[in-house]
């Protein structure tokens, strides 16, 4: 374990950040799972609004550096493609 005061503080900061990032990542995964279920259900009106919310959440996670911007683009692309396939 670290003994220097600055190392102890850095450790405390890392623990806080790790917990926060875990919460945000968990929230993102839950939202992605729920949007997939919503899209697969037979309610296109609900799915469209949920897709906008999910896209917004994914974009927020990029700005907080929880996920990479290319990962976010892939998530959004796949969700949109899934939505258009279901509605067609």
PDB file of N, CA, C and O in Angstrom:
ATOM      1  N   UNK A   1       0.843  -1.188   0.000  1.00  0.00           N
ATOM      2  CA  UNK A   1       0.000   0.000   0.000  1.00  0.00           C
ATOM      3  C   UNK A   1       0.879   1.239   0.000  1.00  0.00           C
ATOM      4  O   UNK A   1       1.975   1.240   0.562  1.00  0.00           O
ATOM      5  N   UNK A   2       0.395   2.274  -0.626  1.00  0.00           N
ATOM      6  CA  UNK A   2       1.141   3.523  -0.722  1.00  0.00           C
ATOM      7  C   UNK A   2       1.246   4.191   0.649  1.00  0.00           C
ATOM      8  O   UNK A   2       0.368   4.051   1.500  1.00  0.00           O
ATOM      9  N   UNK A   3       2.349   4.920   0.834  1.00  0.00           N
ATOM     10  CA  UNK A   3       2.550   5.604   2.109  1.00  0.00           C
ATOM     11  C   UNK A   3       2.640   7.108   1.942  1.00  0.00           C
ATOM     12  O   UNK A   3       2.341   7.856   2.873  1.00  0.00           O
ATOM     13  N   UNK A   4       3.040   7.552   0.786  1.00  0.00           N
ATOM     14  CA  UNK A   4       3.202   8.979   0.553  1.00  0.00           C
ATOM     15  C   UNK A   4       1.820   9.638   0.452  1.00  0.00           C
ATOM     16  O   UNK A   4       0.911   9.081  -0.163  1.00  0.00           O
ATOM     17  N   UNK A   5       1.664  10.808   1.048  1.00  0.00           N
ATOM     18  CA  UNK A   5       0.341  11.459   1.049  1.00  0.00           C
ATOM     19  C   UNK A   5      -0.270  11.654  -0.340  1.00  0.00           C
ATOM     20  O   UNK A   5      -1.474  11.470  -0.520  1.00  0.00           O
ATOM     21  N   UNK A   6       0.544  12.019  -1.306  1.00  0.00           N
ATOM     22  CA  UNK A   6       0.004  12.230  -2.655  1.00  0.00           C
ATOM     23  C   UNK A   6      -0.430  10.897  -3.278  1.00  0.00           C
ATOM     24  O   UNK A   6      -1.403  10.852  -4.030  1.00  0.00           O
ATOM     25  N   UNK A   7       0.284   9.825  -2.969  1.00  0.00           N
ATOM     26  CA  UNK A   7      -0.092   8.503  -3.484  1.00  0.00           C
ATOM     27  C   UNK A   7      -1.382   8.022  -2.827  1.00  0.00           C
ATOM     28  O   UNK A   7      -2.215   7.386  -3.473  1.00  0.00           O
ATOM     29  N   UNK A   8      -1.541   8.329  -1.541  1.00  0.00           N
ATOM     30  CA  UNK A   8      -2.776   7.957  -0.851  1.00  0.00           C
ATOM     31  C   UNK A   8      -3.967   8.697  -1.440  1.00  0.00           C
ATOM     32  O   UNK A   8      -5.034   8.121  -1.648  1.00  0.00           O
ATOM     33  N   UNK A   9      -3.766   9.990  -1.706  1.00  0.00           N
ATOM     34  CA  UNK A   9      -4.842  10.778  -2.305  1.00  0.00           C
ATOM     35  C   UNK A   9      -5.172  10.262  -3.704  1.00  0.00           C
ATOM     36  O   UNK A   9      -6.342  10.150  -4.068  1.00  0.00           O
ATOM     37  N   UNK A  10      -4.149   9.950  -4.478  1.00  0.00           N
ATOM     38  CA  UNK A  10      -4.378   9.422  -5.835  1.00  0.00           C
ATOM     39  C   UNK A  10      -5.153   8.117  -5.766  1.00  0.00           C
ATOM     40  O   UNK A  10      -6.018   7.862  -6.604  1.00  0.00           O
ATOM     41  N   UNK A  11      -4.851   7.299  -4.785  1.00  0.00           N
ATOM     42  CA  UNK A  11      -5.569   6.031  -4.624  1.00  0.00           C
ATOM     43  C   UNK A  11      -7.041   6.288  -4.297  1.00  0.00           C
ATOM     44  O   UNK A  11      -7.925   5.647  -4.864  1.00  0.00           O
ATOM     45  N   UNK A  12      -7.302   7.228  -3.380  1.00  0.00           N
ATOM     46  CA  UNK A  12      -8.685   7.569  -3.037  1.00  0.00           C
ATOM     47  C   UNK A  12      -9.447   8.074  -4.273  1.00  0.00           C
ATOM     48  O   UNK A  12     -10.600   7.707  -4.497  1.00  0.00           O
ATOM     49  N   UNK A  13      -8.788   8.908  -5.057  1.00  0.00           N
ATOM     50  CA  UNK A  13      -9.418   9.435  -6.267  1.00  0.00           C
ATOM     51  C   UNK A  13      -9.728   8.315  -7.258  1.00  0.00           C
ATOM     52  O   UNK A  13     -10.799   8.288  -7.864  1.00  0.00           O
ATOM     53  N   UNK A  14      -8.780   7.395  -7.414  1.00  0.00           N
ATOM     54  CA  UNK A  14      -8.976   6.283  -8.342  1.00  0.00           C
ATOM     55  C   UNK A  14     -10.136   5.393  -7.916  1.00  0.00           C
ATOM     56  O   UNK A  14     -10.897   4.917  -8.759  1.00  0.00           O
ATOM     57  N   UNK A  15     -10.273   5.167  -6.626  1.00  0.00           N
ATOM     58  CA  UNK A  15     -11.379   4.343  -6.126  1.00  0.00           C
ATOM     59  C   UNK A  15     -12.714   5.025  -6.424  1.00  0.00           C
ATOM     60  O   UNK A  15     -13.654   4.383  -6.891  1.00  0.00           O
ATOM     61  N   UNK A  16     -12.793   6.338  -6.150  1.00  0.00           N
ATOM     62  CA  UNK A  16     -14.019   7.087  -6.429  1.00  0.00           C
ATOM     63  C   UNK A  16     -14.368   7.044  -7.910  1.00  0.00           C
ATOM     64  O   UNK A  16     -15.515   6.795  -8.281  1.00  0.00           O
ATOM     65  N   UNK A  17     -13.380   7.285  -8.744  1.00  0.00           N
ATOM     66  CA  UNK A  17     -13.612   7.312 -10.191  1.00  0.00           C
ATOM     67  C   UNK A  17     -14.025   5.943 -10.707  1.00  0.00           C
ATOM     68  O   UNK A  17     -14.907   5.833 -11.558  1.00  0.00           O
ATOM     69  N   UNK A  18     -13.377   4.888 -10.185  1.00  0.00           N
ATOM     70  CA  UNK A  18     -13.712   3.537 -10.618  1.00  0.00           C
ATOM     71  C   UNK A  18     -15.152   3.200 -10.276  1.00  0.00           C
ATOM     72  O   UNK A  18     -15.867   2.616 -11.091  1.00  0.00           O
ATOM     73  N   UNK A  19     -15.581   3.566  -9.070  1.00  0.00           N
ATOM     74  CA  UNK A  19     -16.966   3.304  -8.667  1.00  0.00           C
ATOM     75  C   UNK A  19     -17.952   4.074  -9.540  1.00  0.00           C
ATOM     76  O   UNK A  19     -18.969   3.532  -9.972  1.00  0.00           O
ATOM     77  N   UNK A  20     -17.641   5.339  -9.792  1.00  0.00           N
ATOM     78  CA  UNK A  20     -18.519   6.169 -10.627  1.00  0.00           C
ATOM     79  C   UNK A  20     -18.615   5.599 -12.045  1.00  0.00           C
ATOM     80  O   UNK A  20     -19.701   5.510 -12.617  1.00  0.00           O
ATOM     81  N   UNK A  21     -17.463   5.214 -12.602  1.00  0.00           N
ATOM     82  CA  UNK A  21     -17.444   4.664 -13.954  1.00  0.00           C
ATOM     83  C   UNK A  21     -18.208   3.343 -14.024  1.00  0.00           C
ATOM     84  O   UNK A  21     -18.882   3.065 -15.016  1.00  0.00           O
ATOM     85  N   UNK A  22     -18.105   2.536 -12.982  1.00  0.00           N
ATOM     86  CA  UNK A  22     -18.849   1.280 -12.949  1.00  0.00           C
ATOM     87  C   UNK A  22     -20.348   1.528 -12.957  1.00  0.00           C
ATOM     88  O   UNK A  22     -21.094   0.847 -13.660  1.00  0.00           O
ATOM     89  N   UNK A  23     -20.784   2.505 -12.173  1.00  0.00           N
ATOM     90  CA  UNK A  23     -22.207   2.835 -12.133  1.00  0.00           C
ATOM     91  C   UNK A  23     -22.697   3.305 -13.501  1.00  0.00           C
ATOM     92  O   UNK A  23     -23.754   2.883 -13.970  1.00  0.00           O
ATOM     93  N   UNK A  24     -21.930   4.169 -14.125  1.00  0.00           N
ATOM     94  CA  UNK A  24     -22.329   4.697 -15.426  1.00  0.00           C
ATOM     95  C   UNK A  24     -22.337   3.609 -16.489  1.00  0.00           C
ATOM     96  O   UNK A  24     -23.241   3.556 -17.323  1.00  0.00           O
ATOM     97  N   UNK A  25     -21.324   2.738 -16.460  1.00  0.00           N
ATOM     98  CA  UNK A  25     -21.258   1.656 -17.439  1.00  0.00           C
ATOM     99  C   UNK A  25     -22.409   0.688 -17.254  1.00  0.00           C
ATOM    100  O   UNK A  25     -22.969   0.183 -18.227  1.00  0.00           O
ATOM    101  N   UNK A  26     -22.760   0.431 -16.001  1.00  0.00           N
ATOM    102  CA  UNK A  26     -23.882  -0.453 -15.698  1.00  0.00           C
ATOM    103  C   UNK A  26     -25.188   0.164 -16.187  1.00  0.00           C
ATOM    104  O   UNK A  26     -26.035  -0.528 -16.751  1.00  0.00           O
ATOM    105  N   UNK A  27     -25.344   1.454 -15.971  1.00  0.00           N
ATOM    106  CA  UNK A  27     -26.538   2.169 -16.432  1.00  0.00           C
ATOM    107  C   UNK A  27     -26.655   2.114 -17.954  1.00  0.00           C
ATOM    108  O   UNK A  27     -27.746   1.945 -18.497  1.00  0.00           O
ATOM    109  N   UNK A  28     -25.524   2.258 -18.630  1.00  0.00           N
ATOM    110  CA  UNK A  28     -25.507   2.196 -20.090  1.00  0.00           C
ATOM    111  C   UNK A  28     -25.920   0.813 -20.571  1.00  0.00           C
ATOM    112  O   UNK A  28     -26.754   0.690 -21.467  1.00  0.00           O
ATOM    113  N   UNK A  29     -25.348  -0.217 -19.987  1.00  0.00           N
ATOM    114  CA  UNK A  29     -25.672  -1.584 -20.399  1.00  0.00           C
ATOM    115  C   UNK A  29     -27.144  -1.905 -20.173  1.00  0.00           C
ATOM    116  O   UNK A  29     -27.782  -2.538 -21.014  1.00  0.00           O
ATOM    117  N   UNK A  30     -27.676  -1.471 -19.048  1.00  0.00           N
ATOM    118  CA  UNK A  30     -29.097  -1.705 -18.756  1.00  0.00           C
ATOM    119  C   UNK A  30     -29.977  -0.977 -19.775  1.00  0.00           C
ATOM    120  O   UNK A  30     -30.981  -1.522 -20.233  1.00  0.00           O
ATOM    121  N   UNK A  31     -29.600   0.244 -20.124  1.00  0.00           N
ATOM    122  CA  UNK A  31     -30.374   1.011 -21.095  1.00  0.00           C
ATOM    123  C   UNK A  31     -30.327   0.357 -22.468  1.00  0.00           C
ATOM    124  O   UNK A  31     -31.340   0.300 -23.165  1.00  0.00           O
ATOM    125  N   UNK A  32     -29.162  -0.134 -22.858  1.00  0.00           N
ATOM    126  CA  UNK A  32     -29.041  -0.793 -24.156  1.00  0.00           C
ATOM    127  C   UNK A  32     -29.873  -2.072 -24.196  1.00  0.00           C
ATOM    128  O   UNK A  32     -30.503  -2.389 -25.205  1.00  0.00           O
ATOM    129  N   UNK A  33     -29.863  -2.784 -23.104  1.00  0.00           N
ATOM    130  CA  UNK A  33     -30.662  -4.020 -23.044  1.00  0.00           C
ATOM    131  C   UNK A  33     -32.152  -3.695 -23.155  1.00  0.00           C
ATOM    132  O   UNK A  33     -32.885  -4.370 -23.877  1.00  0.00           O
ATOM    133  N   UNK A  34     -32.597  -2.660 -22.439  1.00  0.00           N
ATOM    134  CA  UNK A  34     -34.018  -2.318 -22.457  1.00  0.00           C
ATOM    135  C   UNK A  34     -34.447  -1.779 -23.822  1.00  0.00           C
ATOM    136  O   UNK A  34     -35.564  -2.053 -24.261  1.00  0.00           O
ATOM    137  N   UNK A  35     -33.590  -1.024 -24.499  1.00  0.00           N
ATOM    138  CA  UNK A  35     -33.955  -0.508 -25.821  1.00  0.00           C
ATOM    139  C   UNK A  35     -34.056  -1.648 -26.822  1.00  0.00           C
ATOM    140  O   UNK A  35     -34.910  -1.626 -27.708  1.00  0.00           O
ATOM    141  N   UNK A  36     -33.195  -2.637 -26.686  1.00  0.00           N
ATOM    142  CA  UNK A  36     -33.281  -3.797 -27.587  1.00  0.00           C
ATOM    143  C   UNK A  36     -34.597  -4.537 -27.386  1.00  0.00           C
ATOM    144  O   UNK A  36     -35.235  -4.960 -28.350  1.00  0.00           O
ATOM    145  N   UNK A  37     -34.995  -4.690 -26.135  1.00  0.00           N
ATOM    146  CA  UNK A  37     -36.271  -5.354 -25.841  1.00  0.00           C
ATOM    147  C   UNK A  37     -37.433  -4.528 -26.387  1.00  0.00           C
ATOM    148  O   UNK A  37     -38.379  -5.074 -26.955  1.00  0.00           O
ATOM    149  N   UNK A  38     -37.355  -3.216 -26.213  1.00  0.00           N
ATOM    150  CA  UNK A  38     -38.413  -2.326 -26.699  1.00  0.00           C
ATOM    151  C   UNK A  38     -38.526  -2.379 -28.218  1.00  0.00           C
ATOM    152  O   UNK A  38     -39.631  -2.426 -28.759  1.00  0.00           O
ATOM    153  N   UNK A  39     -37.399  -2.371 -28.899  1.00  0.00           N
ATOM    154  CA  UNK A  39     -37.417  -2.428 -30.366  1.00  0.00           C
ATOM    155  C   UNK A  39     -38.009  -3.751 -30.840  1.00  0.00           C
ATOM    156  O   UNK A  39     -38.765  -3.785 -31.811  1.00  0.00           O
ATOM    157  N   UNK A  40     -37.667  -4.831 -30.157  1.00  0.00           N
ATOM    158  CA  UNK A  40     -38.164  -6.147 -30.564  1.00  0.00           C
ATOM    159  C   UNK A  40     -39.644  -6.333 -30.263  1.00  0.00           C
ATOM    160  O   UNK A  40     -40.285  -7.211 -30.841  1.00  0.00           O
ATOM    161  N   UNK A  41     -40.197  -5.516 -29.362  1.00  0.00           N
ATOM    162  CA  UNK A  41     -41.632  -5.588 -29.102  1.00  0.00           C
ATOM    163  C   UNK A  41     -42.373  -4.951 -30.271  1.00  0.00           C
ATOM    164  O   UNK A  41     -41.753  -4.342 -31.143  1.00  0.00           O
ATOM    165  N   UNK A  42     -43.661  -5.085 -30.293  1.00  0.00           N
ATOM    166  CA  UNK A  42     -44.445  -4.605 -31.429  1.00  0.00           C
ATOM    167  C   UNK A  42     -45.047  -3.221 -31.199  1.00  0.00           C
ATOM    168  O   UNK A  42     -46.211  -2.994 -31.530  1.00  0.00           O
ATOM    169  N   UNK A  43     -44.270  -2.292 -30.634  1.00  0.00           N
ATOM    170  CA  UNK A  43     -44.740  -0.930 -30.395  1.00  0.00           C
ATOM    171  C   UNK A  43     -43.758   0.061 -31.017  1.00  0.00           C
ATOM    172  O   UNK A  43     -42.844   0.517 -30.330  1.00  0.00           O
ATOM    173  N   UNK A  44     -43.915   0.406 -32.289  1.00  0.00           N
ATOM    174  CA  UNK A  44     -42.941   1.284 -32.959  1.00  0.00           C
ATOM    175  C   UNK A  44     -42.888   2.702 -32.387  1.00  0.00           C
ATOM    176  O   UNK A  44     -41.828   3.328 -32.392  1.00  0.00           O
ATOM    177  N   UNK A  45     -44.017   3.214 -31.894  1.00  0.00           N
ATOM    178  CA  UNK A  45     -44.033   4.562 -31.323  1.00  0.00           C
ATOM    179  C   UNK A  45     -43.188   4.666 -30.067  1.00  0.00           C
ATOM    180  O   UNK A  45     -42.439   5.626 -29.884  1.00  0.00           O
ATOM    181  N   UNK A  46     -43.316   3.680 -29.215  1.00  0.00           N
ATOM    182  CA  UNK A  46     -42.528   3.653 -27.980  1.00  0.00           C
ATOM    183  C   UNK A  46     -41.055   3.455 -28.287  1.00  0.00           C
ATOM    184  O   UNK A  46     -40.187   4.060 -27.657  1.00  0.00           O
ATOM    185  N   UNK A  47     -40.789   2.607 -29.255  1.00  0.00           N
ATOM    186  CA  UNK A  47     -39.404   2.295 -29.603  1.00  0.00           C
ATOM    187  C   UNK A  47     -38.674   3.515 -30.162  1.00  0.00           C
ATOM    188  O   UNK A  47     -37.483   3.697 -29.912  1.00  0.00           O
ATOM    189  N   UNK A  48     -39.383   4.343 -30.912  1.00  0.00           N
ATOM    190  CA  UNK A  48     -38.754   5.522 -31.504  1.00  0.00           C
ATOM    191  C   UNK A  48     -38.286   6.498 -30.424  1.00  0.00           C
ATOM    192  O   UNK A  48     -37.174   7.021 -30.493  1.00  0.00           O
ATOM    193  N   UNK A  49     -39.135   6.737 -29.432  1.00  0.00           N
ATOM    194  CA  UNK A  49     -38.754   7.610 -28.327  1.00  0.00           C
ATOM    195  C   UNK A  49     -37.639   7.012 -27.488  1.00  0.00           C
ATOM    196  O   UNK A  49     -36.732   7.718 -27.047  1.00  0.00           O
ATOM    197  N   UNK A  50     -37.714   5.706 -27.272  1.00  0.00           N
ATOM    198  CA  UNK A  50     -36.682   5.022 -26.491  1.00  0.00           C
ATOM    199  C   UNK A  50     -35.341   5.045 -27.218  1.00  0.00           C
ATOM    200  O   UNK A  50     -34.287   5.122 -26.587  1.00  0.00           O
ATOM    201  N   UNK A  51     -35.386   4.976 -28.538  1.00  0.00           N
ATOM    202  CA  UNK A  51     -34.151   5.044 -29.332  1.00  0.00           C
ATOM    203  C   UNK A  51     -33.491   6.408 -29.175  1.00  0.00           C
ATOM    204  O   UNK A  51     -32.268   6.495 -29.070  1.00  0.00           O
ATOM    205  N   UNK A  52     -34.281   7.463 -29.157  1.00  0.00           N
ATOM    206  CA  UNK A  52     -33.723   8.802 -28.956  1.00  0.00           C
ATOM    207  C   UNK A  52     -33.086   8.922 -27.579  1.00  0.00           C
ATOM    208  O   UNK A  52     -32.007   9.498 -27.436  1.00  0.00           O
ATOM    209  N   UNK A  53     -33.754   8.376 -26.566  1.00  0.00           N
ATOM    210  CA  UNK A  53     -33.202   8.423 -25.208  1.00  0.00           C
ATOM    211  C   UNK A  53     -31.903   7.635 -25.116  1.00  0.00           C
ATOM    212  O   UNK A  53     -30.939   8.078 -24.493  1.00  0.00           O
ATOM    213  N   UNK A  54     -31.887   6.463 -25.741  1.00  0.00           N
ATOM    214  CA  UNK A  54     -30.691   5.621 -25.706  1.00  0.00           C
ATOM    215  C   UNK A  54     -29.536   6.297 -26.440  1.00  0.00           C
ATOM    216  O   UNK A  54     -28.394   6.251 -25.982  1.00  0.00           O
ATOM    217  N   UNK A  55     -29.829   6.919 -27.568  1.00  0.00           N
ATOM    218  CA  UNK A  55     -28.796   7.635 -28.327  1.00  0.00           C
ATOM    219  C   UNK A  55     -28.223   8.776 -27.502  1.00  0.00           C
ATOM    220  O   UNK A  55     -27.013   9.003 -27.492  1.00  0.00           O
ATOM    221  N   UNK A  56     -29.092   9.480 -26.819  1.00  0.00           N
ATOM    222  CA  UNK A  56     -28.646  10.574 -25.954  1.00  0.00           C
ATOM    223  C   UNK A  56     -27.746  10.065 -24.836  1.00  0.00           C
ATOM    224  O   UNK A  56     -26.716  10.667 -24.532  1.00  0.00           O
ATOM    225  N   UNK A  57     -28.142   8.951 -24.229  1.00  0.00           N
ATOM    226  CA  UNK A  57     -27.343   8.370 -23.144  1.00  0.00           C
ATOM    227  C   UNK A  57     -25.984   7.910 -23.653  1.00  0.00           C
ATOM    228  O   UNK A  57     -24.968   8.131 -22.993  1.00  0.00           O
ATOM    229  N   UNK A  58     -25.954   7.278 -24.810  1.00  0.00           N
ATOM    230  CA  UNK A  58     -24.683   6.823 -25.388  1.00  0.00           C
ATOM    231  C   UNK A  58     -23.771   8.018 -25.649  1.00  0.00           C
ATOM    232  O   UNK A  58     -22.573   7.957 -25.373  1.00  0.00           O
ATOM    233  N   UNK A  59     -24.330   9.096 -26.174  1.00  0.00           N
ATOM    234  CA  UNK A  59     -23.528  10.296 -26.425  1.00  0.00           C
ATOM    235  C   UNK A  59     -22.984  10.896 -25.126  1.00  0.00           C
ATOM    236  O   UNK A  59     -21.849  11.371 -25.080  1.00  0.00           O
ATOM    237  N   UNK A  60     -23.798  10.868 -24.081  1.00  0.00           N
ATOM    238  CA  UNK A  60     -23.324  11.374 -22.784  1.00  0.00           C
ATOM    239  C   UNK A  60     -22.178  10.540 -22.240  1.00  0.00           C
ATOM    240  O   UNK A  60     -21.256  11.074 -21.625  1.00  0.00           O
ATOM    241  N   UNK A  61     -22.231   9.231 -22.463  1.00  0.00           N
ATOM    242  CA  UNK A  61     -21.161   8.362 -21.983  1.00  0.00           C
ATOM    243  C   UNK A  61     -19.853   8.625 -22.730  1.00  0.00           C
ATOM    244  O   UNK A  61     -18.766   8.433 -22.187  1.00  0.00           O
ATOM    245  N   UNK A  62     -19.975   9.064 -23.977  1.00  0.00           N
ATOM    246  CA  UNK A  62     -18.774   9.421 -24.740  1.00  0.00           C
ATOM    247  C   UNK A  62     -18.145  10.675 -24.148  1.00  0.00           C
ATOM    248  O   UNK A  62     -16.926  10.743 -23.987  1.00  0.00           O
ATOM    249  N   UNK A  63     -18.962  11.658 -23.827  1.00  0.00           N
ATOM    250  CA  UNK A  63     -18.415  12.901 -23.286  1.00  0.00           C
ATOM    251  C   UNK A  63     -17.788  12.691 -21.906  1.00  0.00           C
ATOM    252  O   UNK A  63     -16.876  13.421 -21.519  1.00  0.00           O
ATOM    253  N   UNK A  64     -18.276  11.695 -21.169  1.00  0.00           N
ATOM    254  CA  UNK A  64     -17.700  11.382 -19.863  1.00  0.00           C
ATOM    255  C   UNK A  64     -16.547  10.390 -19.969  1.00  0.00           C
ATOM    256  O   UNK A  64     -15.957   9.994 -18.964  1.00  0.00           O
ATOM    257  N   UNK A  65     -16.234   9.991 -21.214  1.00  0.00           N
ATOM    258  CA  UNK A  65     -15.147   9.062 -21.503  1.00  0.00           C
ATOM    259  C   UNK A  65     -15.355   7.686 -20.879  1.00  0.00           C
ATOM    260  O   UNK A  65     -14.394   7.026 -20.482  1.00  0.00           O
ATOM    261  N   UNK A  66     -16.599   7.263 -20.795  1.00  0.00           N
ATOM    262  CA  UNK A  66     -16.905   5.916 -20.305  1.00  0.00           C
ATOM    263  C   UNK A  66     -16.719   4.923 -21.447  1.00  0.00           C
ATOM    264  O   UNK A  66     -16.228   3.814 -21.241  1.00  0.00           O
ATOM    265  N   UNK A  67     -17.118   5.332 -22.658  1.00  0.00           N
ATOM    266  CA  UNK A  67     -16.904   4.504 -23.844  1.00  0.00           C
ATOM    267  C   UNK A  67     -16.244   5.348 -24.928  1.00  0.00           C
ATOM    268  O   UNK A  67     -16.299   6.577 -24.893  1.00  0.00           O
ATOM    269  N   UNK A  68     -15.631   4.686 -25.873  1.00  0.00           N
ATOM    270  CA  UNK A  68     -14.964   5.368 -26.992  1.00  0.00           C
ATOM    271  C   UNK A  68     -16.006   5.837 -27.995  1.00  0.00           C
ATOM    272  O   UNK A  68     -17.083   5.250 -28.101  1.00  0.00           O
ATOM    273  N   UNK A  69     -15.687   6.883 -28.722  1.00  0.00           N
ATOM    274  CA  UNK A  69     -16.658   7.444 -29.666  1.00  0.00           C
ATOM    275  C   UNK A  69     -16.990   6.474 -30.792  1.00  0.00           C
ATOM    276  O   UNK A  69     -18.113   6.475 -31.297  1.00  0.00           O
ATOM    277  N   UNK A  70     -16.025   5.644 -31.194  1.00  0.00           N
ATOM    278  CA  UNK A  70     -16.325   4.663 -32.241  1.00  0.00           C
ATOM    279  C   UNK A  70     -17.258   3.575 -31.710  1.00  0.00           C
ATOM    280  O   UNK A  70     -18.109   3.074 -32.445  1.00  0.00           O
ATOM    281  N   UNK A  71     -17.104   3.217 -30.465  1.00  0.00           N
ATOM    282  CA  UNK A  71     -17.997   2.238 -29.840  1.00  0.00           C
ATOM    283  C   UNK A  71     -19.407   2.804 -29.793  1.00  0.00           C
ATOM    284  O   UNK A  71     -20.380   2.103 -30.071  1.00  0.00           O
ATOM    285  N   UNK A  72     -19.505   4.070 -29.442  1.00  0.00           N
ATOM    286  CA  UNK A  72     -20.818   4.727 -29.397  1.00  0.00           C
ATOM    287  C   UNK A  72     -21.454   4.747 -30.779  1.00  0.00           C
ATOM    288  O   UNK A  72     -22.650   4.490 -30.922  1.00  0.00           O
ATOM    289  N   UNK A  73     -20.665   5.049 -31.785  1.00  0.00           N
ATOM    290  CA  UNK A  73     -21.186   5.080 -33.152  1.00  0.00           C
ATOM    291  C   UNK A  73     -21.675   3.694 -33.557  1.00  0.00           C
ATOM    292  O   UNK A  73     -22.705   3.564 -34.218  1.00  0.00           O
ATOM    293  N   UNK A  74     -20.946   2.670 -33.168  1.00  0.00           N
ATOM    294  CA  UNK A  74     -21.352   1.301 -33.483  1.00  0.00           C
ATOM    295  C   UNK A  74     -22.655   0.941 -32.788  1.00  0.00           C
ATOM    296  O   UNK A  74     -23.541   0.348 -33.403  1.00  0.00           O
ATOM    297  N   UNK A  75     -22.784   1.292 -31.513  1.00  0.00           N
ATOM    298  CA  UNK A  75     -24.029   1.020 -30.774  1.00  0.00           C
ATOM    299  C   UNK A  75     -25.213   1.699 -31.448  1.00  0.00           C
ATOM    300  O   UNK A  75     -26.249   1.080 -31.688  1.00  0.00           O
ATOM    301  N   UNK A  76     -25.040   2.987 -31.749  1.00  0.00           N
ATOM    302  CA  UNK A  76     -26.134   3.755 -32.341  1.00  0.00           C
ATOM    303  C   UNK A  76     -26.506   3.217 -33.720  1.00  0.00           C
ATOM    304  O   UNK A  76     -27.685   3.133 -34.067  1.00  0.00           O
ATOM    305  N   UNK A  77     -25.504   2.858 -34.489  1.00  0.00           N
ATOM    306  CA  UNK A  77     -25.745   2.332 -35.824  1.00  0.00           C
ATOM    307  C   UNK A  77     -26.518   1.020 -35.763  1.00  0.00           C
ATOM    308  O   UNK A  77     -27.473   0.820 -36.514  1.00  0.00           O
ATOM    309  N   UNK A  78     -26.108   0.140 -34.877  1.00  0.00           N
ATOM    310  CA  UNK A  78     -26.776  -1.154 -34.761  1.00  0.00           C
ATOM    311  C   UNK A  78     -28.202  -1.014 -34.261  1.00  0.00           C
ATOM    312  O   UNK A  78     -29.100  -1.717 -34.724  1.00  0.00           O
ATOM    313  N   UNK A  79     -28.411  -0.112 -33.322  1.00  0.00           N
ATOM    314  CA  UNK A  79     -29.765   0.105 -32.815  1.00  0.00           C
ATOM    315  C   UNK A  79     -30.674   0.687 -33.897  1.00  0.00           C
ATOM    316  O   UNK A  79     -31.825   0.278 -34.045  1.00  0.00           O
ATOM    317  N   UNK A  80     -30.136   1.651 -34.650  1.00  0.00           N
ATOM    318  CA  UNK A  80     -30.928   2.264 -35.713  1.00  0.00           C
ATOM    319  C   UNK A  80     -31.256   1.245 -36.788  1.00  0.00           C
ATOM    320  O   UNK A  80     -32.376   1.202 -37.298  1.00  0.00           O
ATOM    321  N   UNK A  81     -30.273   0.425 -37.128  1.00  0.00           N
ATOM    322  CA  UNK A  81     -30.489  -0.605 -38.140  1.00  0.00           C
ATOM    323  C   UNK A  81     -31.524  -1.606 -37.676  1.00  0.00           C
ATOM    324  O   UNK A  81     -32.365  -2.045 -38.460  1.00  0.00           O
ATOM    325  N   UNK A  82     -31.467  -1.971 -36.403  1.00  0.00           N
ATOM    326  CA  UNK A  82     -32.432  -2.900 -35.833  1.00  0.00           C
ATOM    327  C   UNK A  82     -33.840  -2.304 -35.878  1.00  0.00           C
ATOM    328  O   UNK A  82     -34.821  -2.992 -36.159  1.00  0.00           O
ATOM    329  N   UNK A  83     -33.907  -1.010 -35.593  1.00  0.00           N
ATOM    330  CA  UNK A  83     -35.195  -0.301 -35.600  1.00  0.00           C
ATOM    331  C   UNK A  83     -35.798  -0.273 -37.004  1.00  0.00           C
ATOM    332  O   UNK A  83     -36.987  -0.546 -37.174  1.00  0.00           O
ATOM    333  N   UNK A  84     -34.980   0.056 -38.015  1.00  0.00           N
ATOM    334  CA  UNK A  84     -35.499   0.136 -39.373  1.00  0.00           C
ATOM    335  C   UNK A  84     -35.890  -1.249 -39.897  1.00  0.00           C
ATOM    336  O   UNK A  84     -36.873  -1.378 -40.628  1.00  0.00           O
ATOM    337  N   UNK A  85     -35.134  -2.273 -39.532  1.00  0.00           N
ATOM    338  CA  UNK A  85     -35.491  -3.635 -39.943  1.00  0.00           C
ATOM    339  C   UNK A  85     -36.822  -4.057 -39.341  1.00  0.00           C
ATOM    340  O   UNK A  85     -37.635  -4.708 -39.997  1.00  0.00           O
ATOM    341  N   UNK A  86     -37.033  -3.684 -38.099  1.00  0.00           N
ATOM    342  CA  UNK A  86     -38.274  -4.071 -37.406  1.00  0.00           C
ATOM    343  C   UNK A  86     -39.479  -3.320 -37.977  1.00  0.00           C
ATOM    344  O   UNK A  86     -40.563  -3.888 -38.104  1.00  0.00           O
ATOM    345  N   UNK A  87     -39.287  -2.045 -38.321  1.00  0.00           N
ATOM    346  CA  UNK A  87     -40.420  -1.261 -38.817  1.00  0.00           C
ATOM    347  C   UNK A  87     -40.734  -1.532 -40.283  1.00  0.00           C
ATOM    348  O   UNK A  87     -41.839  -1.252 -40.746  1.00  0.00           O
ATOM    349  N   UNK A  88     -39.768  -2.075 -41.008  1.00  0.00           N
ATOM    350  CA  UNK A  88     -39.997  -2.341 -42.454  1.00  0.00           C
ATOM    351  C   UNK A  88     -40.753  -3.622 -42.693  1.00  0.00           C
ATOM    352  O   UNK A  88     -41.018  -3.978 -43.842  1.00  0.00           O
TER     353      UNK A  88
END
